[in-house]
Amino acid sequence: MKKGRKILACLILMVLVLSQVPRNLLVRAEEGEETKYNLSFELERDASALNEIYQKHDEGESESEKTDEKASDKEANGEADANKDVNSKANQVNDNDTVVDLSQVTEGEENSSEEAKPVDEVKPIDEVNDEAESSEEENEEAVVLPSGGGEGSQEEKAEEVKDLNITYTVHIKGESEESIEKRITYSVEKADFVGDLKFEGIETLSNELEVKYYSREDGSSFDEKSENFDLYLETNAEKTVLELPSIGEKEDSLRVKESNFEEAIEINEEKVGEVVGDPNSKHYLSFNISRYDFTDFENLIATYSNYWMTRDDQNVFDRDEWRLNNFTVINELHIDGVDETIKEKMIFNSDEHSWSEKIEFRNIEIPYEDIEIQYYKKADSSLVKPYLLHYDFYLKKSEDGKMVLQVPRLAPKNNYSGDANQVKIFKVSNVSLKDDDGNVKEVTPTELDDTNLDIIEDLGGIKPSDTVYVNGKSGDDQNDGLSKENAVKTLTKAKEIAQSNNDIVEIVVTGQTDIEGDISLEDTNAKICRSKEYSGFLFNVPSGKTATLSKIIIDGRSNSNESIKESLIRVNSGATLNINEGAVLRNNKIMDIKNTATRGGAVNAFEATINMTGGSVEENQASYGGGIYLYKSTMNFSGGVVQNNEAKRVIDYAYGGAIYSAGGVSLLVEQAR
């Protein structure tokens, strides 16, 4: 009897305990897993405090202008002569077209603009000179790229009232210790913040959000003008806590505008294949296109001979010699969303009676890693002619998150007995993908059914003589320049050939070539390109010489050359390089070299002068100076753009693990020791 009472008491106690446990916790215990949520929230920040700061600054500017006016009146009356010389030297800044010697700019001079001294506090000239000498001794290297401007006091004011680029970093506490960064800009002109602070899809264990504020260790708030703020997010089954920094006088000047939780949905293995790829991810696709000289389907020499010998406007077949000339077939790749195409060649050599068997497309940036191949025919379902001088390939994004490579399906010889719709005269091979870390994996593409495209077959194509080769080391200006073996020696000769033949679209550099004087490709259809097999400097400006670039494109062709070791242009001691309007130096990405810091993706200047009044330096790469590297050199910058260059970090273990990486334009005043 007593035993039965004990059992009944235990059951009653268990019911009472379970009645106090949240229902969702019981469900999770039963299922053996936790419910997870995806938190999204948007922050907003009150701009009034910053507006007040800049309003006070504007009032201070007006007072400074009044002081400048009084000083000007004193000069007119002969009362300010003693201050005039010193003030002129302390505040001297170039006009838009004034030469600026970057190698003389020091860190001390940069910082001097942060606190402009009133005119009445100008120091004696001896003290100014002493401070300048001391500043030069303390700073061995500086990286500065001035863009001209007005008077010194105006430039200092512009520096003080520049827009703020503010980064907010959410640190997610837990095993992964992940962080998410967002950036907005405070615009002085608009007196408000530009951009949004939306954080989306953060995994949490609770769908209840609690917002807290934290201050500095000494209890003070964070500065309104800070450019970096840290936020902290911690979650458990009961609640999710977001800690925001207390900024300025108002604790909630940064606050949560809106937030929401969505229950996270687990994707089972059967659904993994249906997930669409991330359009923001990066992969680098490489592949070969092959068309063999002799196959079961076509004899290429016979194909081109039979067609072109009957053409009145032909330039492929030599009727006098009754044989094919040297000719080139252009294979052009059109990439979805990219304006510039990639052209690769297949070349027939009449002397050797041979045909280059394949072309290579290298390191094409794509968002998806699933590759599919699809052959295409013309709109009327007929096969593409096999004797053209130009073929188009298309790399497109599909709606289901894959990349589709479309290849023309060529007609085989007329007496081919098999199914012509199954013939692959163009074959795709060696397909691979590389990630940002340089890891390469082989890919086996899936094949889709054929499609029809509305295309125009260009029987004229690009003429055989579309390229001139130049090599300053082994070339000879007596050559015709139409092959690597017969390269000319000077760029001047290559330009003459291009001017006489509008069909020439490329001047390919196969060896370092000296340049001086006016360098332009005006009145030609050509651009300068690096040879796929050449890794050194393209051009060299000799010591004491001057070269002026205008209306010329110099392309490093990084997409088809992964072994580049040097800049596009080397400028030697005492030499000058002028970059004027229409000059484009681009796409020269120097390879990663173990334990070596590379210098100047586009320009490497040694004790030289660079004057840039126009043009662009873009999409180049090196460790020092992704675009331009200056060693004990001067750059005078008054026009043009230097953009989208990358200074890629390298670790030199031979020097104690030294890390090298410096800017789109890098200036080294003295060799590092």
C-alpha positions in Angstrom: 0.0 0.0 0.0 2.8 2.4 1.0 4.6 1.5 -2.2 1.6 2.4 -4.3 1.3 5.8 -2.6 5.0 6.5 -3.4 4.4 5.6 -7.1 1.3 7.9 -7.3 3.2 10.7 -5.6 6.1 10.4 -8.2 3.6 10.5 -11.0 1.9 13.6 -9.7 5.3 15.3 -9.2 6.3 14.5 -12.8 3.1 16.0 -14.1 3.7 19.2 -12.2 7.3 19.5 -13.5 6.4 18.8 -17.1 3.6 21.3 -16.9 6.2 24.1 -16.3 8.4 23.2 -19.3 7.8 25.2 -22.5 5.9 23.2 -25.2 8.5 23.9 -27.9 11.2 22.6 -25.7 9.3 19.3 -25.3 8.9 19.1 -29.0 12.6 19.6 -29.6 13.5 17.0 -26.9 11.1 14.5 -28.6 12.6 15.2 -32.0 16.1 15.3 -30.7 17.0 18.5 -32.5 16.7 22.3 -32.0 14.6 24.6 -34.0 16.8 27.2 -35.8 15.9 30.6 -37.3 17.3 33.0 -39.8 17.5 36.5 -38.4 17.4 39.5 -40.7 17.5 43.1 -39.4 18.2 46.6 -40.6 19.8 49.4 -38.6 19.4 53.1 -38.9 21.5 55.9 -37.5 20.6 59.5 -36.6 22.7 61.9 -38.6 21.9 65.0 -36.6 25.0 64.9 -34.4 27.3 64.7 -37.4 25.4 67.5 -39.2 25.9 69.7 -36.1 29.6 68.9 -36.1 30.0 69.9 -39.8 27.8 72.9 -39.3 30.2 74.2 -36.7 33.1 73.4 -39.0 31.5 75.5 -41.8 31.2 78.4 -39.3 34.9 78.0 -38.5 35.7 78.1 -42.2 33.9 81.4 -42.5 36.0 82.8 -39.6 39.2 81.5 -41.3 38.2 83.2 -44.6 37.8 86.5 -42.7 41.2 86.1 -41.2 42.7 85.4 -44.7 41.0 88.5 -46.0 42.5 90.6 -43.2 45.9 89.1 -43.9 45.5 90.1 -47.6 44.7 93.7 -46.6 47.8 93.8 -44.5 49.9 92.6 -47.4 48.4 95.4 -49.6 49.5 98.0 -47.0 52.9 96.5 -46.7 52.3 95.3 -43.1 52.5 91.5 -43.7 55.7 91.0 -45.7 57.4 89.0 -42.9 54.6 86.4 -42.8 54.1 86.3 -46.6 57.1 84.3 -47.5 56.7 81.7 -44.7 53.0 81.3 -45.3 53.6 80.9 -49.0 56.0 78.0 -48.4 53.9 76.3 -45.7 50.7 76.4 -47.8 52.0 76.0 -51.4 49.9 73.4 -53.4 49.8 72.8 -57.1 47.2 73.9 -59.6 45.5 71.2 -61.7 48.4 71.2 -64.2 51.3 71.8 -61.7 54.0 69.2 -61.3 54.1 67.3 -58.0 57.2 65.5 -56.8 55.9 62.5 -55.0 59.3 61.4 -53.7 59.5 64.6 -51.6 56.1 64.1 -49.9 56.5 62.8 -46.3 54.2 61.6 -43.7 54.8 64.7 -41.6 53.6 66.9 -44.5 50.4 64.8 -44.9 49.5 65.1 -41.3 50.0 68.9 -41.3 46.8 69.3 -43.2 44.8 67.9 -40.4 45.2 70.9 -38.1 45.6 74.1 -40.2 47.3 76.8 -38.1 45.8 80.4 -38.1 47.7 83.0 -40.1 48.6 84.9 -37.0 50.5 81.9 -35.6 53.0 81.4 -38.5 56.4 80.4 -37.1 59.7 82.1 -38.1 61.2 80.7 -41.3 64.1 79.1 -39.5 61.8 77.0 -37.3 59.8 76.0 -40.4 62.9 74.8 -42.3 64.1 72.9 -39.2 60.8 71.1 -38.9 60.8 70.2 -42.6 64.3 68.7 -42.4 63.4 66.7 -39.3 60.3 65.4 -41.0 62.3 64.2 -44.1 64.7 62.3 -41.9 62.0 60.5 -40.0 60.1 59.2 -43.1 61.9 56.9 -45.5 58.9 56.1 -47.7 55.5 57.5 -48.5 52.7 56.6 -50.8 50.8 59.7 -52.1 48.8 60.3 -55.3 47.8 64.0 -55.4 45.3 65.1 -58.0 46.0 68.8 -58.0 43.8 71.4 -56.5 43.4 75.0 -55.5 45.1 77.1 -52.8 46.6 75.3 -49.7 44.0 76.5 -47.2 41.2 75.3 -49.5 42.7 71.9 -49.9 43.1 71.5 -46.1 39.5 72.4 -45.6 38.4 69.9 -48.3 40.5 67.2 -46.4 38.7 68.0 -43.1 35.2 67.8 -44.5 35.6 64.7 -46.6 32.8 62.1 -46.5 33.1 59.3 -43.9 33.2 55.7 -45.0 31.9 53.8 -41.9 32.2 50.1 -41.4 29.8 48.2 -39.1 31.0 44.6 -38.2 28.6 42.2 -36.6 30.5 39.6 -34.6 28.5 36.4 -34.1 29.5 34.6 -30.9 29.7 30.9 -31.0 32.0 28.1 -32.2 32.5 29.7 -35.7 33.1 33.3 -34.4 31.9 34.5 -37.8 31.6 38.2 -38.6 29.7 40.2 -41.2 30.7 43.6 -42.5 28.5 46.4 -44.0 29.6 49.8 -45.0 27.7 53.1 -45.5 28.9 56.6 -46.2 28.1 59.9 -44.4 27.8 62.5 -47.2 28.7 66.0 -46.1 26.9 67.4 -49.1 23.7 65.5 -48.5 24.0 65.9 -44.7 22.8 62.3 -44.3 23.9 58.6 -44.6 24.0 57.0 -48.0 23.4 53.2 -48.2 21.6 50.7 -45.9 22.6 48.5 -43.0 20.8 45.3 -43.8 22.1 42.1 -42.3 20.3 39.0 -43.6 20.1 35.3 -42.9 22.0 35.0 -39.6 21.3 31.7 -38.0 19.9 31.9 -34.4 18.4 29.5 -31.9 15.6 31.8 -30.7 13.1 34.0 -32.5 13.1 36.7 -29.7 15.4 39.6 -30.2 16.7 41.7 -27.3 18.7 44.9 -28.1 21.4 46.2 -25.6 23.9 49.0 -25.7 27.5 49.0 -24.6 30.0 51.8 -24.0 33.8 52.0 -23.8 35.7 50.5 -20.8 35.7 53.9 -19.1 32.0 54.3 -19.6 32.2 56.9 -22.3 30.3 56.7 -25.6 32.0 56.1 -28.9 33.0 59.1 -31.1 30.4 60.2 -33.7 33.2 60.5 -36.4 34.6 57.0 -35.8 34.9 55.0 -39.0 34.6 51.5 -37.5 32.0 50.1 -35.1 31.7 46.6 -33.6 28.3 44.9 -32.9 27.9 41.6 -31.1 25.2 38.9 -31.5 24.8 36.0 -29.1 22.0 33.4 -29.3 20.6 30.6 -27.2 17.3 28.7 -27.0 15.7 31.4 -24.9 16.7 34.7 -26.7 19.0 36.3 -29.2 20.9 39.4 -27.9 22.2 42.1 -30.2 24.7 44.5 -28.6 25.0 47.9 -30.3 27.7 50.6 -29.5 26.5 53.7 -27.7 27.5 56.5 -30.0 27.7 60.2 -29.0 25.3 61.8 -26.6 22.2 59.8 -27.6 22.6 56.2 -26.6 20.2 55.0 -29.3 21.5 57.1 -32.2 22.2 53.7 -33.8 19.1 51.5 -33.5 17.3 48.6 -35.0 14.8 49.9 -37.7 13.2 46.5 -38.3 13.9 42.8 -37.8 12.3 39.5 -38.5 12.9 35.8 -38.0 12.3 33.0 -40.4 12.4 29.3 -39.5 15.4 27.7 -41.1 14.6 24.9 -43.5 17.0 22.0 -43.7 17.7 20.9 -47.3 17.9 17.1 -47.6 20.3 15.3 -49.8 17.8 14.8 -52.6 17.3 18.5 -52.9 20.9 19.5 -52.9 21.2 19.2 -56.7 18.3 21.5 -57.2 19.9 24.5 -55.3 20.9 27.3 -57.7 24.5 28.4 -57.4 25.6 31.6 -55.7 25.8 34.4 -58.4 28.3 36.3 -56.3 30.8 33.5 -56.0 33.8 33.3 -58.4 35.3 30.5 -60.4 37.8 30.6 -63.2 37.1 28.4 -66.2 39.7 27.1 -68.6 39.1 24.8 -71.6 40.5 23.8 -75.0 38.8 23.8 -78.4 40.2 21.3 -80.9 39.7 20.9 -84.6 42.1 18.3 -86.0 43.8 18.6 -89.3 42.7 15.1 -90.5 39.7 13.4 -89.0 37.1 10.8 -90.0 34.7 13.6 -90.8 36.8 16.2 -92.8 40.1 16.9 -94.4 40.5 20.6 -93.5 43.0 21.3 -96.2 40.7 20.0 -98.9 37.7 21.8 -97.3 39.3 25.2 -97.4 40.9 24.6 -100.8 37.7 23.5 -102.5 35.8 26.5 -101.3 38.3 29.3 -101.5 39.8 28.4 -104.9 36.4 29.3 -106.5 36.2 32.7 -104.8 36.9 35.8 -106.9 37.6 37.8 -103.8 39.6 35.0 -102.2 42.9 35.6 -100.4 43.2 32.2 -98.8 44.0 30.2 -102.0 46.9 31.0 -104.3 45.9 30.2 -107.8 49.3 30.8 -109.3 50.9 28.3 -106.9 47.7 26.3 -106.7 47.8 25.9 -103.0 46.6 27.5 -99.8 48.3 30.6 -98.4 49.0 31.1 -94.8 45.7 32.0 -93.2 44.1 32.4 -89.8 40.7 31.3 -88.4 39.4 33.5 -85.5 37.4 31.8 -82.8 35.6 34.4 -80.8 34.2 33.7 -77.3 31.2 35.8 -76.2 30.7 35.8 -72.4 27.3 36.6 -70.9 27.3 40.0 -69.2 30.8 40.9 -70.5 31.2 43.5 -73.3 34.7 42.5 -74.4 35.1 39.2 -76.2 38.1 36.8 -76.3 39.5 36.0 -79.7 41.8 33.0 -80.2 43.3 31.8 -83.5 43.8 28.6 -85.4 46.6 29.1 -88.0 47.4 27.2 -91.2 51.0 27.2 -92.2 51.3 26.6 -95.9 55.1 25.9 -95.9 54.8 23.2 -93.3 51.4 22.1 -94.6 50.2 22.0 -91.0 47.3 23.2 -89.0 47.4 24.2 -85.3 45.2 21.6 -83.6 43.7 23.5 -80.7 43.1 26.8 -79.1 43.0 27.6 -75.3 40.7 29.8 -73.3 42.1 30.5 -69.9 40.8 31.8 -66.5 37.4 33.1 -67.5 35.6 34.4 -64.4 32.2 32.8 -64.0 29.7 32.7 -61.1 28.7 29.0 -61.3 30.8 25.8 -61.2 28.4 23.5 -63.1 29.3 23.4 -66.8 27.1 22.2 -69.7 27.9 22.0 -73.4 25.4 22.6 -76.1 26.0 22.5 -79.9 24.1 25.0 -82.0 23.0 25.1 -85.6 21.6 27.9 -87.6 18.1 29.3 -87.2 16.8 27.1 -90.1 18.4 24.0 -88.4 21.1 23.7 -91.0 24.7 23.0 -89.9 27.3 25.7 -89.8 29.7 25.8 -92.8 33.1 24.2 -92.2 35.2 26.7 -94.3 34.6 30.0 -92.5 37.4 32.3 -91.2 35.5 33.3 -88.1 33.5 31.2 -85.6 31.5 32.3 -82.6 31.3 30.5 -79.2 29.0 31.6 -76.4 29.3 31.2 -72.7 25.9 31.9 -71.1 24.3 31.7 -67.7 21.3 29.4 -67.4 18.2 30.0 -65.3 19.0 27.0 -63.1 22.5 28.4 -62.0 24.8 26.7 -64.5 27.1 27.9 -67.3 26.4 26.7 -70.8 29.1 26.7 -73.4 27.5 26.8 -76.9 29.7 25.5 -79.7 28.9 25.6 -83.5 28.0 22.2 -85.0 30.0 22.1 -88.3 28.9 20.2 -91.4 31.2 17.2 -92.2 32.3 16.4 -95.8 29.5 15.9 -98.3 29.9 12.1 -98.6 30.0 11.5 -94.9 27.8 8.4 -94.4 26.9 8.8 -90.7 24.5 11.1 -88.9 25.8 14.6 -89.6 23.8 15.9 -86.6 26.1 13.9 -84.3 29.4 15.0 -85.7 31.6 17.0 -83.3 34.2 18.7 -85.6 34.8 21.2 -82.8 35.7 19.3 -79.6 35.8 20.7 -76.1 38.4 19.2 -73.8 40.5 19.8 -70.7 37.8 21.6 -68.9 38.9 22.8 -65.4 37.9 25.3 -62.7 40.2 27.2 -60.4 39.1 28.9 -57.2 40.4 32.1 -55.5 43.0 30.1 -53.7 44.4 28.7 -56.9 43.0 25.2 -56.4 42.3 23.5 -59.7 39.8 20.7 -60.4 39.0 18.9 -63.6 35.3 19.1 -64.7 33.3 16.7 -66.9 30.6 18.8 -68.5 27.1 17.4 -69.1 25.8 17.7 -72.7 22.5 19.3 -73.7 20.4 18.8 -76.8 21.2 21.0 -79.8 19.7 24.4 -80.1 19.2 26.8 -83.1 20.7 30.3 -83.1 20.1 33.2 -85.4 23.6 33.8 -86.7 25.2 35.3 -89.8 28.0 33.3 -91.4 30.9 35.6 -92.2 32.6 34.2 -95.3 35.0 37.1 -95.3 36.1 36.7 -91.7 39.2 38.3 -90.5 41.9 38.4 -93.2 45.0 36.1 -92.8 47.3 39.1 -92.2 45.6 40.3 -89.0 48.7 40.3 -86.8 52.1 41.9 -86.8 54.9 40.6 -84.5 57.6 42.8 -82.9 60.6 41.7 -81.0 63.2 44.3 -80.0 65.8 41.6 -79.3 65.7 39.2 -82.2 63.5 41.1 -84.7 64.6 42.7 -88.0 62.8 45.7 -89.6 63.6 44.1 -93.0 61.1 41.3 -92.1 57.4 41.4 -93.0 56.4 40.9 -89.3 53.6 38.5 -90.2 54.9 35.6 -88.1 56.9 35.2 -84.9 59.9 34.0 -86.8 59.7 37.1 -89.1 59.1 39.7 -86.3 60.1 43.3 -86.9 62.5 45.0 -84.4 60.8 48.3 -83.7 57.3 49.5 -82.9 57.7 52.2 -85.5 58.0 49.6 -88.2 55.1 47.6 -86.8 52.9 50.7 -86.9 53.9 51.4 -90.6 52.8 47.9 -91.5 49.5 48.3 -89.6 48.9 51.7 -91.2 49.3 50.2 -94.7 46.9 47.3 -93.9 43.6 48.1 -92.0 43.0 44.3 -91.5 45.8 44.2 -88.9 44.1 44.2 -85.5 47.0 43.2 -83.2 50.7 44.0 -82.8 52.0 41.2 -80.7 55.2 41.7 -78.6 57.4 38.6 -78.3 60.5 40.2 -76.8 61.4 43.4 -74.9 61.4 46.4 -77.3 62.9 49.9 -76.7 60.6 52.9 -77.2 61.2 56.7 -77.3 59.5 59.7 -78.8 55.8 59.9 -79.6 54.2 56.5 -79.4 50.7 56.2 -80.9 48.6 53.8 -83.0 46.5 56.5 -84.5 45.3 55.7 -88.0 45.5 52.0 -87.4 43.0 49.4 -86.3 45.6 47.7 -84.1 46.3 47.3 -80.4 49.4 46.1 -78.6 49.2 42.6 -77.0 51.6 40.4 -75.1 52.5 37.1 -76.7 51.0 34.1 -74.9 54.5 32.6 -74.6 56.3 35.8 -73.4 56.6 36.9 -69.7 59.1 39.8 -69.7 58.8 43.6 -70.1 57.0 44.5 -73.3 58.6 47.9 -73.6 61.7 49.7 -72.2 62.3 53.4 -72.0 66.2 53.7 -72.0 68.0 55.9 -69.5 67.8 59.6 -70.4 65.1 59.1 -73.0 61.5 60.2 -73.1 58.5 58.2 -74.5 55.0 59.7 -74.8 52.0 57.4 -75.1 48.7 58.6 -76.6 45.9 56.9 -78.5 47.3 53.4 -77.9 46.1 50.3 -76.1 48.7 48.0 -74.4 47.1 44.8 -73.2 49.0 42.3 -71.0 46.5 39.6 -72.1 46.4 38.0 -68.6 43.5 35.8 -69.7 45.7 33.7 -71.9 49.1 34.1 -70.1 49.5 32.9 -66.5 53.3 33.2 -66.4 53.7 37.0 -66.6 56.7 38.0 -64.6 57.3 41.7 -65.5 55.4 45.0 -66.1 54.2 46.3 -69.4 56.8 49.1 -69.4 60.1 49.6 -67.7 61.3 53.2 -67.2 65.0 53.4 -66.5 67.1 55.9 -64.5 66.7 59.5 -65.8 64.0 58.5 -68.3 60.5 60.0 -68.6 57.3 58.3 -69.5 54.3 60.6 -70.5 50.8 59.0 -70.3 48.4 61.1 -72.3 44.8 61.0 -73.5 43.8 57.7 -75.2 46.6 55.7 -73.7 45.4 52.5 -72.0 47.7 50.2 -70.0 45.7 47.2 -68.9 45.3 43.5 -68.0 48.9 42.7 -67.0 48.7 40.5 -63.9 52.1 39.4 -62.7 52.1 35.8 -61.4 52.7 34.9 -57.8 56.4 34.2 -57.4 57.4 32.4 -54.2 59.2 34.6 -51.7 59.3 37.4 -54.2 57.5 40.8 -54.1 56.7 41.8 -57.7 56.7 45.5 -58.8 54.4 47.5 -61.0 51.7 45.6 -62.9 51.7 48.2 -65.7 54.7 50.5 -65.1 58.0 49.9 -63.2 59.9 53.2 -62.8 63.5 53.3 -61.4 64.8 56.8 -60.5 62.6 58.1 -63.3 59.7 60.5 -64.0 56.1 59.6 -64.8 53.8 62.4 -66.1 50.1 61.4 -66.4 47.7 63.9 -68.0 45.1 61.4 -69.3 44.4 57.8 -70.3 44.0 54.9 -67.9 46.0 52.3 -66.0 43.6 49.5 -65.0 43.2 45.8 -64.2 46.8 45.1 -63.5 48.4 43.2 -60.6 51.7 43.1 -58.6 52.8 43.1 -54.9 54.1 46.6 -54.9 52.1 49.0 -57.1 49.3 47.0 -58.7 49.3 49.7 -61.4 52.4 51.8 -61.1 55.6 51.2 -59.0 57.9 54.2 -58.3 61.4 53.6 -56.9 63.0 56.9 -56.0 60.9 58.3 -58.8 58.5 61.2 -59.3 54.9 61.0 -60.5 53.1 64.1 -61.7 49.4 63.3 -61.9 47.0 65.8 -63.4 44.6 63.7 -65.4 43.4 60.2 -66.3 42.5 57.3 -64.0 44.3 54.6 -62.1 41.6 52.0 -61.2 40.8 48.4 -60.5 44.5 47.4 -60.0 45.4 44.9 -57.3 48.4 44.8 -55.0 48.5 41.1 -54.2 50.1 40.2 -50.9 53.1 37.9 -50.8 55.0 36.5 -47.8 58.8 36.4 -48.1 59.9 33.7 -45.6 63.6 34.3 -46.6 63.3 37.6 -44.9 61.7 36.5 -41.6 58.2 36.2 -43.0 58.1 39.8 -44.4 54.7 40.7 -46.0 54.6 42.8 -49.1 51.5 44.5 -50.5 51.2 48.2 -51.5 48.5 50.0 -53.4 47.5 50.7 -57.0 50.4 53.2 -57.0 53.4 52.5 -54.8 56.3 54.8 -54.0 59.5 53.6 -52.5 61.8 56.5 -51.5 64.6 54.4 -50.3 65.3 50.7 -50.7 64.0 48.9 -47.6 66.7 47.3 -45.5 
